[in-house]
Amino acid sequence: MHPITNIWFSDTDNIGDLACAPSDYFDFGQPVKRMHVMDITSEDRFNHVILGGGGMCFDEISEHLKDIRRQTLGKLIVWGVGHNDTLVDGKWEYPEWVHDADVVGIRDWDKGLPWCPCASCMHPIFDLVGEHATHDKYDELIVRHKDCDWLVGKTQTVNDHGNICTMVDLMGSAKKVVTNTYHGAYWSMMAKVPAVCVMGWSSKFQAMRKGATLGQCREANLNMYHRVMEAIS
């Protein structure tokens, strides 16, 4: 049994999901197994578990994770996950595994739980773009979700193309980003590129902290890291 298992959407071509695992950015002093959330079986047992990041709070995933507290023998940690569903009567309800966790930090702002945005803000690409971005190659860059082909423009990219570095570098060459993806909006903020978010199909856009800075997001993640290290030590 591995000391720590980081569980998230690791088996995907969505570059936002691929870049949001805390284990990519923090040293926990112990080996970390990385696991796709849908690969969990009822027979699995874990020591410490980090769930996140990503928009994991929706019915299919919540059902799949319904026994994760029982399956976790050590600490259950929820890091940078968020609501990703339609709201029922405007209520923000989170699955039991969020409330049952020992350490919680959700990416959704002002929802009655500690805030910890996506850990991808820790990527050094944001320091590089902050220093060298020109914002003069494209007037407008479309960053489109791979499953939503209705957003089109003269210059566009899709969230299954490239990786966080190529995407953020491209953002840094634009005067404005128009996007219908969560990480398109989030990474634009981190890279200080003005963005228009075309919302409507998921609660995750409504819960993003508008105007959050790179410094604020990194500070929240560092605080989360210290809370986790205290819990598992």
ABEGO torsion letter per residue (X at the ends): XBABBBBBBABBABAAAAAABAAAABBAGBBBBBBBAAABBAABBBBBBBBOBEBABBAAAAAAAAAAAAABABBBBBBGBBBBBBBBGGBBBBBAAAAABABBBBABBGAGBBBBBBAAAABAAAAAAAAABAGAABABBBBBBAABAABBBABBBBAABEBAAAAAAAAAABABBBBABAAAAAAAAAAGBBBBBBBGABAAAAABBBGBBAAAAAAAAAAAAAAAAAAAX
